[in-house]
Amino acid sequence: MNAEFMRALDALEAEKNIDKEELIDAIEVSIESAYKKNYGNVQDVDVKLDRDTGEITVYATRDIVEDVENLETQISLEEAREIDPTYEVGDVYRKVITPRDFGRIAAQNAKQLIVQRIKEAERNMVYNEYLERQEEVMTGIINRIERGNVFVDIGNSEGCMPPMEQVPGEKYYPGQRLKVYLLMVRKTTKGPQLRLSRTHPGLVKRLFETEVPEIYDGIVDIVSISREAGSRTKIAVKANDSSVDPVGACVGQKGIRVQNIINELNGEKIDIIKYSDDVREYLSNALSPAKIYRILPNKTEKTAIAVVDDFQLSLAIGKEGQNVRLAAKLASWKIDIKSKSDYERMLAENPDFDADYTNAGEEEDILDELKNELDEVLDIQIDEDNAESLDNVLDDLVMTDELEDLDDFFE
């Protein structure tokens, strides 16, 4: 090894982001191990690589002591001072023992280590690159399909789309170009593993961000997405500008924006829902395309009864319950669909049905709240220095607003 070798290390540091000093330290350790393996010496050795010339030097090292107990690892102070009078007990004596033919062995070990470090650096570069792109959509080309897993070339690496991330009914073949969602990046000893998906709701979200400038610019927000990949997706949107129609922005002129997304998803149906802070309005919108007659929300339990005309019942429920299932997931509410005729029968049996259902649980919440307030009042710390009589404490409690509220509640 020579100065040219050291310049090569400089180039590696610049091009592969491999720390030169760390690499030199690793080379020294590797060469030290190679020396012991090839020369079988039991004494301690130290290998140094000259940072300027690239020359390798092997030193035998021994601790300087008063009384020698191990000739291989120790040297007496008297003997050491014959070599250098400045030595003291506790210093380390170093003697050059570099074999004449050691350069070839050192170079071979250095080469192997450098190749290994280059591979590690390249793996780290790929890992860091795709870690930053996690949860993004990228276009790739299918390389191969093995045991149901689809391997996709996405540029500087290859990602895997396992069966559970594949859309039912979609056909995949080598050479096919498609958009995939980078679901997860994991570091392994064999390099980064990239998990891809075509089923994740994030794919739909990113496609809308690409197709709808108002979403990308933050004028329109995606509030929630519920998806059954390959069949149907519901997406709730709201506008941060009152002059913007969020649904219209997502649909686009003549439906071109949403149609581009539908085409990318191979015909998957997409319902674009206008979000509302009014839960009745939001749940009604979420159950689109069905027309809702009435929504009875129980905010305590986050459950709701949606009443529809009898002829709308199957549309509201959807095929195999899909429409109501997606709506419930979109809004994070449990939704029970009732026909208008069933609802009218329930009202006939109990005229207060609406109030009973929507207020269920509220009385218990009020009682719990009052109980907590009373507990706070009763939680009085009495010590020897500041004691009050029990009668005074009770008199104070009687005058509190909490007990007055409780009296009003039970009237």
RODO-2510 file (C-alpha; in nm, 4 decimals, decimal comma):
residues 411
     n   res          X          Y          Z
     1     m     0,0000     0,0000     0,0000
     2     n     0,1181     0,3510    -0,0808
     3     a     0,0119     0,7143    -0,1147
     4     e    -0,2122     0,6221    -0,4078
     5     f    -0,4008     0,3885    -0,1759
     6     m    -0,4600     0,6744     0,0671
     7     r    -0,5918     0,8927    -0,2160
     8     a    -0,8348     0,6120    -0,3000
     9     l    -0,9611     0,6255     0,0576
    10     d    -1,0160     1,0003     0,0151
    11     a    -1,2245     0,9304    -0,2959
    12     l    -1,4300     0,6695    -0,1113
    13     e    -1,5025     0,9175     0,1635
    14     a    -1,6230     1,1743    -0,0897
    15     e    -1,8230     0,9428    -0,3169
    16     k    -1,9617     0,6826    -0,0763
    17     n    -1,9725     0,8898     0,2420
    18     i    -1,7428     0,6399     0,4169
    19     d    -1,5556     0,8024     0,7047
    20     k    -1,1843     0,7765     0,6206
    21     e    -1,0588     0,7609     0,9798
    22     e    -1,3100     0,4927     1,0747
    23     l    -1,2075     0,2918     0,7690
    24     i    -0,8362     0,3235     0,8548
    25     d    -0,9032     0,2091     1,2113
    26     a    -1,0943    -0,0918     1,0772
    27     i    -0,8125    -0,1724     0,8316
    28     e    -0,5580    -0,1650     1,1145
    29     v    -0,7666    -0,4048     1,3235
    30     s    -0,8162    -0,6353     1,0243
    31     i    -0,4446    -0,6428     0,9417
    32     e    -0,3570    -0,7059     1,3067
    33     s    -0,5887    -1,0066     1,3020
    34     a    -0,4294    -1,1274     0,9762
    35     y    -0,0806    -1,0985     1,1272
    36     k    -0,1725    -1,3118     1,4279
    37     k    -0,3401    -1,5673     1,2039
    38     n    -0,0458    -1,5968     0,9638
    39     y     0,2433    -1,5687     1,2078
    40     g     0,0919    -1,7283     1,5150
    41     n     0,2610    -1,4890     1,7539
    42     v     0,1203    -1,4876     2,1069
    43     q     0,2668    -1,1495     2,1946
    44     d     0,0623    -0,8319     2,1775
    45     v     0,0929    -0,6482     1,8463
    46     d    -0,0204    -0,3105     1,7191
    47     v    -0,0649    -0,2217     1,3507
    48     k    -0,0375     0,1330     1,2231
    49     l    -0,1204     0,2664     0,8769
    50     d     0,0679     0,5844     0,7880
    51     r    -0,1914     0,8447     0,6854
    52     d     0,0440     1,0055     0,4309
    53     t     0,2468     0,7249     0,2751
    54     g     0,0079     0,4328     0,3210
    55     e     0,2912     0,2270     0,4723
    56     i     0,1946    -0,0515     0,7138
    57     t     0,4021    -0,1052     1,0284
    58     v     0,3582    -0,3888     1,2783
    59     y     0,4741    -0,3294     1,6342
    60     a     0,5268    -0,5812     1,9121
    61     t     0,4070    -0,4184     2,2338
    62     r     0,5040    -0,4993     2,5908
    63     d     0,4124    -0,3323     2,9179
    64     i     0,7048    -0,1893     3,1157
    65     v     0,7078    -0,3293     3,4730
    66     e     0,9447    -0,3621     3,7695
    67     d     0,9197    -0,7416     3,7898
    68     v     0,8502    -0,9411     3,4742
    69     e     0,5926    -1,2206     3,5054
    70     n     0,5238    -1,2808     3,1345
    71     l     0,8088    -1,2430     2,8850
    72     e     0,5675    -1,2263     2,5894
    73     t     0,3713    -0,9263     2,7161
    74     q     0,6064    -0,7550     2,9635
    75     i     0,9564    -0,6051     2,9757
    76     s     1,1543    -0,4885     3,2782
    77     l     1,2139    -0,1178     3,3358
    78     e     1,5896    -0,1835     3,3423
    79     e     1,5906    -0,3503     2,9994
    80     a     1,3603    -0,0875     2,8513
    81     r     1,5844     0,1977     2,9707
    82     e     1,8789     0,0399     2,7898
    83     i     1,6812     0,1122     2,4732
    84     d     1,5361     0,4488     2,5800
    85     p     1,6298     0,6103     2,9157
    86     t     1,3024     0,8054     2,9274
    87     y     1,0819     0,4981     2,9813
    88     e     0,8860     0,4719     3,3061
    89     v     0,6878     0,1908     3,4691
    90     g     0,3441     0,1792     3,3063
    91     d     0,4685     0,2864     2,9631
    92     v     0,4339     0,0601     2,6600
    93     y     0,7455    -0,0573     2,4793
    94     r     0,6993    -0,0827     2,1015
    95     k     0,9291    -0,2695     1,8629
    96     v     0,8933    -0,2842     1,4843
    97     i     0,8445    -0,6466     1,3700
    98     t     0,6916    -0,5986     1,0241
    99     p     0,7689    -0,9112     0,8144
   100     r     0,9264    -0,8538     0,4734
   101     d     0,6447    -1,0246     0,2829
   102     f     0,3658    -0,8776     0,4922
   103     g     0,2643    -0,6102     0,2397
   104     r     0,0766    -0,8588     0,0194
   105     i    -0,1211    -0,9993     0,3138
   106     a    -0,1999    -0,6498     0,4403
   107     a    -0,3180    -0,5338     0,0981
   108     q    -0,5414    -0,8378     0,0558
   109     n    -0,7074    -0,7835     0,3931
   110     a    -0,7482    -0,4126     0,3294
   111     k    -0,9119    -0,4823    -0,0062
   112     q    -1,1609    -0,7273     0,1444
   113     l    -1,2509    -0,4852     0,4197
   114     i    -1,2921    -0,1938     0,1811
   115     v    -1,5216    -0,3952    -0,0461
   116     q    -1,7285    -0,4897     0,2588
   117     r    -1,7487    -0,1297     0,3781
   118     i    -1,8475    -0,0083     0,0309
   119     k    -2,1364    -0,2550     0,0265
   120     e    -2,2430    -0,1450     0,3741
   121     a    -2,2237     0,2202     0,2721
   122     e    -2,4304     0,1586    -0,0399
   123     r    -2,6916    -0,0296     0,1641
   124     n    -2,7065     0,2577     0,4135
   125     m    -2,7421     0,5117     0,1340
   126     v    -3,0339     0,3169    -0,0136
   127     y    -3,1913     0,2737     0,3294
   128     n    -3,1689     0,6451     0,4115
   129     e    -3,2946     0,7449     0,0669
   130     y    -3,6074     0,5311     0,0873
   131     l    -3,6652     0,5950     0,4572
   132     e    -3,7240     0,9587     0,3614
   133     r    -3,9675     0,8430     0,0907
   134     q    -4,1661     0,6125     0,3176
   135     e    -4,5441     0,6548     0,2745
   136     e    -4,4948     0,7986    -0,0733
   137     v    -4,6172     0,6695    -0,4081
   138     m    -4,3597     0,5700    -0,6663
   139     t    -4,3702     0,4192    -1,0116
   140     g    -4,1925     0,0880    -1,0600
   141     i    -4,1534    -0,1998    -1,3016
   142     i    -4,2194    -0,5571    -1,1947
   143     n    -3,8987    -0,7630    -1,2103
   144     r    -4,0331    -1,1024    -1,1123
   145     i    -4,2990    -1,2888    -0,9175
   146     e    -4,1910    -1,5556    -0,6687
   147     r    -4,4210    -1,7543    -0,4383
   148     g    -4,6912    -1,4947    -0,4793
   149     n    -4,4598    -1,2057    -0,3893
   150     v    -4,4264    -0,9326    -0,6527
   151     f    -4,0771    -0,7792    -0,6734
   152     v    -4,0740    -0,4284    -0,8168
   153     d    -3,7800    -0,2221    -0,9432
   154     i    -3,8308     0,1268    -0,7995
   155     g    -3,5036     0,2886    -0,9029
   156     n    -3,2026     0,2316    -0,6807
   157     s    -3,3556    -0,0694    -0,5122
   158     e    -3,6131    -0,3433    -0,5366
   159     g    -3,9265    -0,3592    -0,3260
   160     c    -4,1494    -0,6524    -0,2384
   161     m    -4,5283    -0,6499    -0,2538
   162     p    -4,6530    -0,9537    -0,0566
   163     p    -4,9922    -1,1127    -0,1320
   164     m    -5,1694    -0,9268     0,1506
   165     e    -5,0719    -0,5930    -0,0087
   166     q    -5,1994    -0,6934    -0,3534
   167     v    -5,5431    -0,5908    -0,4774
   168     p    -5,7827    -0,8825    -0,5305
   169     g    -5,8498    -0,9234    -0,8996
   170     e    -5,5456    -0,7297    -1,0197
   171     k    -5,3097    -0,9183    -1,2507
   172     y    -4,9353    -0,8692    -1,2233
   173     y    -4,6666    -0,9727    -1,4708
   174     p    -4,2921    -0,9065    -1,5289
   175     g    -4,2298    -0,5833    -1,7162
   176     q    -4,5559    -0,4274    -1,5967
   177     r    -4,5337    -0,0616    -1,4929
   178     l    -4,7459     0,0401    -1,1943
   179     k    -4,7717     0,2817    -0,9040
   180     v    -4,7026     0,1422    -0,5579
   181     y    -4,7141     0,2797    -0,2049
   182     l    -4,3923     0,2499    -0,0019
   183     l    -4,5404     0,1130     0,3174
   184     m    -4,2306     0,0343     0,5231
   185     v    -3,8504     0,0438     0,5066
   186     r    -3,6618    -0,1963     0,7320
   187     k    -3,2860    -0,2298     0,7799
   188     t    -3,1460    -0,5850     0,7686
   189     t    -2,8000    -0,7412     0,7455
   190     k    -2,8675    -0,8155     0,3790
   191     g    -2,9655    -0,4591     0,3039
   192     p    -3,2850    -0,2566     0,3315
   193     q    -3,6167    -0,4336     0,2802
   194     l    -3,8846    -0,2243     0,1109
   195     r    -4,2453    -0,3316     0,1628
   196     l    -4,4799    -0,2094    -0,1102
   197     s    -4,8581    -0,1940    -0,1208
   198     r    -5,1429    -0,1454    -0,3655
   199     t    -5,4140    -0,1883    -0,1009
   200     h    -5,3194     0,0740     0,1588
   201     p    -5,5476     0,3817     0,1911
   202     g    -5,2302     0,5897     0,1752
   203     l    -5,2048     0,5067    -0,1959
   204     v    -5,5409     0,6749    -0,2574
   205     k    -5,4405     0,9728    -0,0433
   206     r    -5,1171     1,0275    -0,2351
   207     l    -5,2914     0,9902    -0,5712
   208     f    -5,5399     1,2618    -0,4732
   209     e    -5,2538     1,4861    -0,3591
   210     t    -5,0960     1,4413    -0,7014
   211     e    -5,4131     1,4938    -0,9051
   212     v    -5,5745     1,7726    -0,6994
   213     p    -5,3610     2,0887    -0,6638
   214     e    -5,5944     2,2224    -0,3935
   215     i    -5,5051     1,9251    -0,1721
   216     y    -5,1336     1,9585    -0,2413
   217     d    -5,1495     2,3320    -0,1581
   218     g    -5,3470     2,2753     0,1637
   219     i    -5,6632     2,4513     0,0444
   220     v    -5,8508     2,1219     0,0728
   221     d    -5,7765     1,8657     0,3456
   222     i    -5,8334     1,4917     0,3397
   223     v    -6,0031     1,4170     0,6719
   224     s    -6,0440     1,0412     0,6486
   225     i    -6,0268     0,7489     0,4070
   226     s    -6,1874     0,4071     0,4290
   227     r    -6,1048     0,1553     0,1610
   228     e    -6,1791    -0,1959     0,0468
   229     a    -5,9127    -0,2242    -0,2198
   230     g    -6,0258    -0,3210    -0,5660
   231     s    -6,3901    -0,2531    -0,4871
   232     r    -6,4697     0,0822    -0,3245
   233     t    -6,3174     0,3761    -0,1379
   234     k    -6,4799     0,6573     0,0565
   235     i    -6,2785     0,9737     0,1137
   236     a    -6,3930     1,2662     0,3313
   237     v    -6,2641     1,6127     0,2410
   238     k    -6,3081     1,9648     0,3723
   239     a    -6,2085     2,3082     0,2438
   240     n    -6,0044     2,5598     0,4404
   241     d    -6,1399     2,8311     0,2103
   242     s    -6,5167     2,8885     0,2173
   243     s    -6,5143     2,9818    -0,1507
   244     v    -6,3841     2,6377    -0,2522
   245     d    -6,6064     2,3345    -0,3054
   246     p    -6,3901     2,0470    -0,1748
   247     v    -6,5856     1,7751    -0,3536
   248     g    -6,5855     1,9641    -0,6830
   249     a    -6,2118     2,0265    -0,6555
   250     c    -6,1494     1,6537    -0,6145
   251     v    -6,3840     1,5530    -0,8949
   252     g    -6,2399     1,8047    -1,1387
   253     q    -6,3865     1,9464    -1,4565
   254     k    -6,5959     1,6779    -1,6241
   255     g    -6,4702     1,4377    -1,3579
   256     i    -6,1219     1,4203    -1,5092
   257     r    -5,9296     1,4310    -1,1792
   258     v    -6,1104     1,1523    -1,0011
   259     q    -6,1286     0,9507    -1,3237
   260     n    -5,7486     0,9511    -1,3495
   261     i    -5,7324     0,8029    -0,9995
   262     i    -6,0020     0,5470    -1,0787
   263     n    -5,8065     0,4419    -1,3880
   264     e    -5,4888     0,3990    -1,1827
   265     l    -5,6856     0,1813    -0,9393
   266     n    -5,8267    -0,0265    -1,2261
   267     g    -6,1859     0,0851    -1,1909
   268     e    -6,2164     0,0969    -0,8121
   269     k    -6,5234     0,3062    -0,7212
   270     i    -6,4558     0,6242    -0,5250
   271     d    -6,7118     0,8173    -0,3190
   272     i    -6,5958     1,1704    -0,2370
   273     i    -6,7691     1,2864     0,0814
   274     k    -6,7959     1,6412     0,2128
   275     y    -6,6903     1,6491     0,5768
   276     s    -6,9013     1,8404     0,8291
   277     d    -6,8633     1,9158     1,1996
   278     d    -7,2362     1,8457     1,2230
   279     v    -7,2382     1,4720     1,2872
   280     r    -7,5844     1,4271     1,1352
   281     e    -7,4772     1,5899     0,8119
   282     y    -7,1444     1,4056     0,8065
   283     l    -7,3010     1,0624     0,8589
   284     s    -7,5653     1,1373     0,5967
   285     n    -7,2939     1,2325     0,3494
   286     a    -7,0861     0,9272     0,4409
   287     l    -7,3752     0,6953     0,3505
   288     s    -7,3888     0,8366    -0,0026
   289     p    -7,5208     0,7449    -0,2592
   290     a    -7,8178     0,6579    -0,0359
   291     k    -8,0553     0,9399     0,0603
   292     i    -8,0964     0,9574     0,4369
   293     y    -8,4307     1,0452     0,5943
   294     r    -8,3045     1,0943     0,9492
   295     i    -7,9917     1,0442     1,1595
   296     l    -8,0226     0,9710     1,5321
   297     p    -7,6764     1,0128     1,6855
   298     n    -7,5769     0,8991     2,0327
   299     k    -7,2664     1,1086     2,0889
   300     t    -7,1820     0,9387     2,4173
   301     e    -7,1521     0,5950     2,2588
   302     k    -7,0610     0,7216     1,9079
   303     t    -7,3395     0,5118     1,7608
   304     a    -7,6118     0,6254     1,5245
   305     i    -7,9324     0,5037     1,3669
   306     a    -7,9703     0,6057     1,0029
   307     v    -8,3295     0,6001     0,8802
   308     v    -8,3921     0,5637     0,5058
   309     d    -8,6963     0,5185     0,2863
   310     d    -8,7746     0,1513     0,2408
   311     f    -8,6677     0,1513    -0,1236
   312     q    -8,3316     0,3031    -0,0194
   313     l    -8,2550     0,0361     0,2415
   314     s    -8,0475    -0,1970     0,0239
   315     l    -7,8601     0,0989    -0,1280
   316     a    -7,7747     0,2369     0,2164
   317     i    -7,6518    -0,0999     0,3402
   318     g    -7,4713    -0,1789     0,0165
   319     k    -7,3678    -0,5092    -0,1334
   320     e    -7,2724    -0,7425     0,1522
   321     g    -7,2951    -0,4416     0,3857
   322     q    -7,0105    -0,2586     0,2150
   323     n    -7,1630     0,0903     0,2009
   324     v    -7,2525     0,1142     0,5689
   325     r    -6,9286    -0,0604     0,6672
   326     l    -6,7149     0,1932     0,4782
   327     a    -6,9237     0,4848     0,6081
   328     a    -6,8843     0,3669     0,9676
   329     k    -6,5096     0,3285     0,9258
   330     l    -6,4829     0,6676     0,7557
   331     a    -6,6564     0,8485     1,0418
   332     s    -6,5385     0,6179     1,3236
   333     w    -6,9011     0,5665     1,4309
   334     k    -7,1156     0,2558     1,4581
   335     i    -7,4120     0,2937     1,2214
   336     d    -7,7338     0,0934     1,2268
   337     i    -7,9529     0,1270     0,9155
   338     k    -8,3298     0,1231     0,9681
   339     s    -8,6062     0,1439     0,7101
   340     k    -8,8584     0,4222     0,7528
   341     s    -9,1382     0,1711     0,8133
   342     d    -8,9417     0,0009     1,0937
   343     y    -8,8597     0,3396     1,2430
   344     e    -9,2265     0,4430     1,2419
   345     r    -9,3195     0,1186     1,4186
   346     m    -9,0597     0,1911     1,6875
   347     l    -9,2021     0,5414     1,7303
   348     a    -9,5531     0,3998     1,7611
   349     e    -9,4344     0,1710     2,0397
   350     n    -9,2333     0,4444     2,2094
   351     p    -9,3054     0,8072     2,1140
   352     d    -8,9929     0,9143     2,3045
   353     f    -8,7690     0,6762     2,1097
   354     d    -8,5612     0,9551     1,9487
   355     a    -8,4860     1,1259     2,2790
   356     d    -8,4284     0,7980     2,4621
   357     y    -8,1759     0,6829     2,2030
   358     t    -7,9853     1,0069     2,1500
   359     n    -7,9704     1,0871     2,5251
   360     a    -7,8811     0,7361     2,6396
   361     g    -7,5771     0,7486     2,8607
   362     e    -7,5935     1,1241     2,9208
   363     e    -7,7568     1,0888     3,2644
   364     e    -7,4847     0,8490     3,3723
   365     d    -7,2236     1,0966     3,2499
   366     i    -7,3845     1,3785     3,4506
   367     l    -7,3948     1,1618     3,7638
   368     d    -7,0307     1,0658     3,7175
   369     e    -6,9354     1,4297     3,6721
   370     l    -7,1220     1,5343     3,9878
   371     k    -6,9692     1,2462     4,1805
   372     n    -6,6199     1,3543     4,0757
   373     e    -6,6925     1,7115     4,1824
   374     l    -6,8179     1,5896     4,5211
   375     d    -6,5084     1,3743     4,5636
   376     e    -6,2921     1,6817     4,5079
   377     v    -6,4872     1,8745     4,7721
   378     l    -6,4669     1,5871     5,0202
   379     d    -6,0961     1,5384     4,9609
   380     i    -5,9952     1,7668     5,2489
   381     q    -5,6575     1,7166     5,4091
   382     i    -5,6855     1,7601     5,7860
   383     d    -5,3694     1,7719     5,9923
   384     e    -5,2978     1,8436     6,3576
   385     d    -5,2028     2,2061     6,2926
   386     n    -5,5102     2,2913     6,0858
   387     a    -5,8046     2,0841     6,2065
   388     e    -6,1680     2,1723     6,1655
   389     s    -6,4622     2,0202     6,3370
   390     l    -6,6709     1,7752     6,1397
   391     d    -6,9745     2,0001     6,1853
   392     n    -6,7980     2,2922     6,0166
   393     v    -6,6914     2,0751     5,7253
   394     l    -7,0465     1,9509     5,6722
   395     d    -7,1802     2,3070     5,6919
   396     d    -6,9370     2,4077     5,4161
   397     l    -7,0435     2,1181     5,1969
   398     v    -7,4116     2,2032     5,2261
   399     m    -7,3388     2,5483     5,0847
   400     t    -7,1492     2,4256     4,7754
   401     d    -7,2844     2,4647     4,4234
   402     e    -7,2213     2,0974     4,3641
   403     l    -7,4918     1,9871     4,6100
   404     e    -7,7308     2,2494     4,4777
   405     d    -7,6768     2,1153     4,1257
   406     l    -7,7458     1,7666     4,2532
   407     d    -8,0755     1,8777     4,4115
   408     d    -8,1825     2,0408     4,0843
   409     f    -8,0977     1,7273     3,8919
   410     f    -8,3221     1,5008     4,1018
   411     e    -8,6182     1,7408     4,1084
***
